[in-house]
């Protein structure tokens, strides 16, 4: 069952990446998103990864730190397409205040 769902997880990661690419405070090459993992860097003017993760967590969105200015998002069987869209919206909303 989990293996069959990987296609959905990869599609959800792609949707998240596409939404993040549009964010002027995010540096992400969409061609690097080949699986269910999305790794993006925070551009100058944005807080560091730890702060972004803390702020996102306060909005119910979980990311992990992958470096001082690098954030990792992983889609999986417990993450819906709607939740991926919401995660991108949270980042965009947070970025608007940076």
Backbone bond lengths (Angstrom), bond angles and torsions (degrees), N, CA, C in turn:
res aa  C-N    CA-C-N  psi(-1)  N-CA   C-N-CA  omega(-1)  CA-C   N-CA-C  phi
1 X - - - 1.461 - - 1.532 110.95 -
2 X 1.326 116.68 -46.81 1.466 119.65 -178.03 1.526 111.87 -63.35
3 X 1.316 116.67 -38.71 1.470 119.76 -179.44 1.528 110.82 -66.14
4 X 1.308 117.04 -37.86 1.466 120.71 179.04 1.523 110.90 -65.27
5 X 1.311 117.04 -30.41 1.454 121.97 -179.07 1.516 113.47 -79.16
6 X 1.314 118.12 -12.99 1.463 120.48 -178.42 1.518 112.24 -56.22
7 X 1.306 118.19 -35.11 1.466 121.74 178.39 1.529 109.27 -59.43
8 X 1.320 117.08 -42.83 1.471 121.05 177.86 1.525 110.81 -65.29
9 X 1.330 116.34 -42.05 1.469 120.24 179.68 1.527 111.06 -62.00
10 X 1.314 116.64 -41.41 1.470 120.71 178.55 1.531 110.36 -65.58
11 X 1.321 116.97 -40.57 1.473 120.94 178.54 1.522 110.23 -64.82
12 X 1.322 117.50 -40.58 1.467 121.10 178.34 1.524 110.96 -64.63
13 X 1.327 116.57 -39.74 1.463 120.24 177.32 1.527 110.28 -63.55
14 X 1.305 117.25 -39.99 1.463 121.40 178.72 1.523 110.30 -62.93
15 X 1.334 117.62 -43.04 1.468 121.34 178.82 1.522 110.71 -63.09
16 X 1.322 116.58 -42.39 1.458 120.19 177.59 1.522 109.74 -62.12
17 X 1.324 117.01 -46.28 1.466 121.11 -179.91 1.526 111.29 -60.98
18 X 1.323 116.92 -43.74 1.467 120.52 179.98 1.522 111.12 -60.61
19 X 1.319 116.80 -39.18 1.465 120.10 178.60 1.529 110.67 -70.72
20 X 1.313 117.58 -38.87 1.465 120.56 -179.65 1.519 112.16 -68.49
21 X 1.330 117.78 -34.44 1.467 121.98 179.63 1.532 110.45 -58.29
22 X 1.311 116.87 -33.08 1.465 121.37 -178.72 1.527 112.18 -73.81
23 X 1.320 117.46 -10.61 1.458 121.50 -176.83 1.529 109.61 -84.02
24 X 1.336 118.15 122.96 1.465 120.38 -176.74 1.529 114.52 -68.12
25 X 1.316 118.25 -13.51 1.472 121.57 179.56 1.522 112.53 -97.51
26 X 1.337 115.93 2.32 1.462 121.22 -177.70 1.522 110.18 -115.54
27 X 1.316 115.93 135.02 1.460 122.35 174.85 1.527 107.15 -108.44
28 X 1.326 115.34 112.98 1.463 120.57 -177.93 1.515 109.55 -150.73
29 X 1.310 116.23 125.33 1.454 122.00 173.71 1.523 106.56 -92.67
30 X 1.342 117.77 110.04 1.463 119.55 -174.87 1.524 113.87 -61.23
31 X 1.325 117.80 -21.07 1.467 119.35 179.46 1.527 111.80 -69.25
32 X 1.327 116.97 -15.47 1.466 119.96 179.15 1.524 112.22 -81.17
33 X 1.326 117.51 -10.03 1.465 120.93 -178.68 1.530 107.61 -90.35
34 X 1.315 114.97 97.27 1.455 122.00 -176.86 1.530 112.34 -112.22
35 X 1.323 116.35 -13.17 1.464 121.04 -175.93 1.520 108.92 -133.24
36 X 1.313 116.81 -150.10 1.461 121.89 178.85 1.524 111.65 -92.49
37 X 1.306 117.44 15.39 1.468 122.18 -178.99 1.522 109.50 -113.69
38 X 1.326 115.39 131.25 1.465 122.25 177.03 1.523 107.05 -120.80
39 X 1.319 116.25 120.55 1.467 121.46 177.82 1.519 107.29 -117.44
40 X 1.334 115.42 126.31 1.454 119.18 179.86 1.519 110.99 -135.80
41 X 1.342 114.22 152.64 1.465 121.18 178.47 1.518 109.15 -102.96
42 X 1.293 114.97 152.00 1.464 121.87 177.24 1.519 108.50 -98.33
43 X 1.315 115.96 125.55 1.461 121.71 -177.25 1.521 110.63 -74.72
44 X 1.335 116.36 164.59 1.465 119.88 174.21 1.528 109.88 -54.50
45 X 1.303 115.31 141.24 1.458 120.73 -177.37 1.514 112.17 99.42
46 X 1.313 116.30 -19.60 1.467 121.33 175.25 1.527 107.38 -94.92
47 X 1.318 117.24 154.07 1.467 119.04 174.62 1.526 110.73 -63.77
48 X 1.324 116.26 170.26 1.461 118.95 176.50 1.532 110.20 -74.26
49 X 1.318 115.33 172.27 1.467 120.83 -174.97 1.523 112.37 -58.74
50 X 1.325 117.32 -42.54 1.467 120.10 -178.11 1.527 111.06 -59.46
51 X 1.318 116.89 -42.45 1.468 120.72 -179.41 1.531 110.76 -68.55
52 X 1.324 117.36 -43.27 1.468 120.77 179.24 1.529 109.95 -61.04
53 X 1.315 116.37 -43.12 1.466 120.76 179.04 1.522 110.69 -62.52
54 X 1.320 116.34 -42.75 1.473 120.72 177.76 1.533 111.10 -62.25
55 X 1.325 116.52 -45.81 1.465 120.56 -179.87 1.529 111.31 -64.80
56 X 1.321 116.69 -42.38 1.466 120.74 179.53 1.529 110.22 -64.93
57 X 1.317 116.81 -41.89 1.464 120.53 178.35 1.528 110.58 -58.02
58 X 1.320 116.26 -37.72 1.460 120.74 177.22 1.520 112.52 -63.26
59 X 1.332 116.66 -19.79 1.465 122.46 178.10 1.537 111.21 -101.53
60 X 1.338 116.28 8.30 1.461 120.20 178.16 1.508 115.27 83.73
61 X 1.343 117.50 14.81 1.466 121.78 -179.65 1.528 108.17 -112.92
62 X 1.324 115.77 127.47 1.463 120.61 -177.39 1.523 111.40 -105.34
63 X 1.320 115.02 124.00 1.456 123.55 172.86 1.520 106.45 -125.14
64 X 1.316 117.12 172.62 1.460 119.97 173.20 1.523 109.50 -129.63
65 X 1.311 114.32 154.28 1.457 119.96 -179.53 1.521 108.87 -83.27
66 X 1.320 115.14 134.48 1.459 121.55 -179.12 1.525 110.34 -118.50
67 X 1.311 115.91 -3.14 1.456 123.71 179.64 1.511 107.68 173.74
68 X 1.337 118.67 175.80 1.466 121.11 -177.48 1.532 113.97 -56.48
69 X 1.335 117.38 -35.83 1.459 121.32 180.00 1.530 111.20 -126.14
70 X 1.315 115.51 21.47 1.456 121.07 -175.99 1.522 110.47 -121.83
71 X 1.338 114.61 133.71 1.459 122.32 -176.50 1.527 108.73 -121.07
72 X 1.311 115.21 144.19 1.467 121.45 179.61 1.519 109.20 -120.62
73 X 1.317 115.40 131.99 1.467 122.26 174.30 1.520 107.10 -120.76
74 X 1.309 116.00 139.75 1.458 120.93 179.24 1.512 109.18 -129.09
75 X 1.314 115.68 127.09 1.456 119.75 174.56 1.520 107.75 -94.82
76 X 1.307 115.17 148.66 1.464 119.45 -179.58 1.518 108.64 -158.18
77 X 1.272 115.86 -175.54 1.456 122.27 -172.37 1.530 113.56 -58.00
78 X 1.317 117.65 -23.63 1.466 120.90 179.80 1.528 113.20 -92.40
79 X 1.332 117.30 5.04 1.463 121.78 -177.39 1.528 108.73 -116.77
80 X 1.321 115.89 122.04 1.464 120.77 -178.74 1.528 110.98 -89.57
81 X 1.315 116.17 166.88 1.465 121.36 175.61 1.526 110.01 -60.61
82 X 1.323 116.92 -37.96 1.466 121.07 179.01 1.527 110.93 -64.20
83 X 1.321 116.83 -38.53 1.463 119.97 178.85 1.532 110.93 -68.52
84 X 1.317 117.42 -34.49 1.467 120.57 176.06 1.521 110.41 -65.29
85 X 1.315 116.84 -42.08 1.467 121.08 177.26 1.525 109.68 -62.79
86 X 1.318 116.54 -41.05 1.463 120.52 178.87 1.524 110.95 -64.65
87 X 1.318 117.73 -39.90 1.469 121.18 178.46 1.524 110.45 -59.71
88 X 1.318 117.12 -43.57 1.469 120.87 178.05 1.522 110.43 -64.93
89 X 1.330 117.44 -39.31 1.463 121.10 177.74 1.525 111.06 -63.79
90 X 1.319 116.51 -40.45 1.475 119.86 178.28 1.512 110.69 -61.62
91 X 1.327 117.55 -45.21 1.463 120.34 178.85 1.527 110.05 -62.55
92 X 1.332 117.23 -43.49 1.475 119.85 179.46 1.522 110.77 -62.82
93 X 1.314 117.17 -41.81 1.475 121.30 179.10 1.530 110.74 -64.22
94 X 1.327 115.78 -43.57 1.470 119.68 178.05 1.524 110.09 -64.41
95 X 1.338 117.35 -42.80 1.465 121.52 -177.20 1.520 111.60 -63.50
96 X 1.324 116.80 -30.72 1.461 120.19 -179.72 1.531 111.22 -62.58
97 X 1.315 116.73 -23.28 1.476 119.49 -178.92 1.532 112.82 -95.63
98 X 1.353 117.76 -0.44 1.453 120.38 -178.00 1.500 111.65 -86.82
